[in-house]
Amino acid sequence: MSVTPINDPLRENYREAFITNPRRVEHLADGRVALMCIDVQYLDAAEGYGLFADPHSSGVPEEGRKYYFDRLKQTVLPGIRRLQDKFRSCELEVIHCRICALTKDGRDRGAGHRRLNLLAAPGSKEAEFLEEVAPQGDEIIINKTASGVFSSTNLHYVLSNMGIKTLYLTGVYTNECVETTARDACDLGYFVTVVDDACATVTEALHEASLATLRDRYSRISSVEEVLRDLGTFSQVSTAGILTSRGA
């Protein structure tokens, strides 16, 4: 899809502060980075379940559903898995965020999710991660009931405890939960990379518009291959070495 460049007179100022800042490289060298996999679950990323249990009442036309699920199967899920495997091999954090209430009836949900009648109850199929990108071992799972994971969970506290300073974002939907997370993370002081071909939403236009807004302001926009090259510069260290470099 051809994207018309956006004239942004302040973009270069943001690039220097957030995108080309040398601390990005330092954080990678020190292992202060994490991969975040956002909402890749049966609620919103599986045909025949959750929001798409009844395709005709999903609000997404057939063309949009085909585009979305084709992109997930052919590009996004394989890309996320490649990134997960690389982060794991480097002993770097892989963190999984999902929409999941604390209660069966969802009375703890955020107001927005209640208005949308959006519910993934604990233990439900909708709350399950897709198998191909599911958590492994004791990887951290963050449950949320709002678009933004920072505003509705203790994620910032958890990341701070682990010394994480840079985040690589993947998942769905690009223009909703991924974009909200990118903006909030940037405001909280994290360096952010959104992985273009490891994210999806229900139209290409929405995906590209979201990335165009984030690009070189709130986030660096990279491909899976570019992130893998980033990690290729990371010298694999032991868990003890990572903890020592992060400090208390």
C-alpha angles and dihedrals in degrees: 000000000000113000121201110228114249117231104231114168092190097049096099091055090054092045092058093047101043113010110038095028108135091225088077089068091044092053091051092049090050094047092244093139135099138191114229120202108196126205097329092156143117092268096070110001105053130077114239096020139089112339090009099045086108104028094196094057094044092091090232115110120232093258091054093047091051092049093047099048094040090053091047094050099039103035119003104048094044089047094050091049092052090052092046091052092050095047090048093049089052091048090241124145121273110193125191122207122189142168105255130144125222091228135050093236093043096235089147094059123121116262092252094056091047091053090050091046087234113161136161104176120207110272093016126129089243090061094053120105118237106267097235093060101026123137119275129208113337097336112154119262120198118196119205140175100199137059093256117064093196096053094048105037144038092256094123090054091049094048091047091052090054095045094242113164105162128051132198110202128208135160142059146002101015094198096043124031096010094049093044090051092049094052094045092047092052091049089052091054103261123135107236135205119185111202105222100202093041093061133069145179134177099277133030090228093058091046093051094043091054093049091046090057094047098041115114092348111066097001148015110242113218140164126240090255092052092051091048088053089051089054090047087070091054112098107222110243135181122267089251090054092052092050091049093051092049094052128198 
